[in-house]
Amino acid sequence: MIETIYTCDRCQKPGSIGTEYREMEVSVKKIGPHCKHNAGKKLWCIGCVHHCGIFDPYEVKKEHPVPVPTFESLVREIVQEEIGG
């Protein structure tokens, strides 16, 4: 079996392609004739993408479940409302 190891162009972290790395491309465009500069494509790990604050549209966002209050905490809240009010 052949396994290809990729390296992040920013932090040099090795790993496999797919979920761990993103291909980044930056280009600068200026108004005027022949004024486009392309910095080329770079391979960045997810850590570097997050560090730079870049939005990753392919990342699956995890929903944070709302904590369910316990029976004991509900009873305490009712008792405190009755005593205080």
C-alpha positions in Angstrom: 0.0 0.0 0.0 1.3 3.4 -0.9 0.5 6.3 1.5 1.3 9.9 0.5 2.2 12.3 3.3 1.5 15.9 2.8 3.1 18.9 4.7 1.5 22.2 5.7 3.2 25.0 3.7 2.8 27.3 6.8 3.7 25.2 9.8 5.4 22.2 8.2 3.0 19.7 10.0 2.9 16.4 8.2 -0.4 14.5 7.6 -2.8 13.0 5.1 -5.0 15.0 2.7 -8.7 15.3 3.0 -10.1 16.2 6.4 -6.8 17.6 7.7 -5.7 20.0 4.9 -7.1 22.7 2.7 -5.7 24.1 -0.5 -5.4 27.9 -0.1 -5.1 30.4 -3.0 -4.6 34.1 -2.6 -4.8 36.5 -5.5 -4.6 40.3 -5.5 -6.5 42.2 -8.2 -6.0 45.9 -8.8 -8.0 48.1 -11.1 -6.2 48.6 -14.4 -4.7 46.7 -17.2 -2.5 43.6 -16.4 -2.6 44.2 -12.7 -3.4 40.8 -11.3 -1.0 39.0 -9.0 -1.6 35.3 -8.0 0.4 34.1 -5.1 -0.2 30.4 -6.1 -1.8 27.6 -4.3 -0.6 26.5 -0.8 -1.6 23.5 1.3 -2.5 24.5 4.9 -3.5 22.3 7.8 -6.8 23.0 9.6 -4.9 24.4 12.6 -3.4 27.2 10.4 -6.7 27.9 8.7 -8.3 28.4 12.1 -5.4 30.4 13.5 -5.7 32.9 10.7 -9.5 33.2 11.3 -10.4 32.0 7.8 -13.9 30.5 7.4 -13.9 26.9 6.3 -17.0 26.1 4.3 -16.3 22.4 4.3 -16.0 22.0 8.1 -19.0 20.3 9.7 -20.3 22.5 12.5 -21.3 20.6 15.6 -24.5 21.7 17.3 -24.1 22.3 21.1 -27.0 20.6 22.8 -28.9 22.7 25.3 -28.4 21.3 28.8 -31.6 19.9 30.3 -32.2 21.1 33.8 -32.4 18.5 36.5 -35.5 17.9 38.6 -33.7 19.1 41.7 -32.7 22.4 40.1 -36.3 23.0 38.9 -37.6 22.4 42.5 -35.0 24.7 43.9 -36.0 27.4 41.5 -39.7 27.1 42.3 -39.0 27.2 46.1 -36.7 30.3 45.7 -39.4 32.1 43.7 -42.0 31.3 46.3 -39.9 32.3 49.2 -38.5 35.4 47.6 -41.7 36.6 45.9 
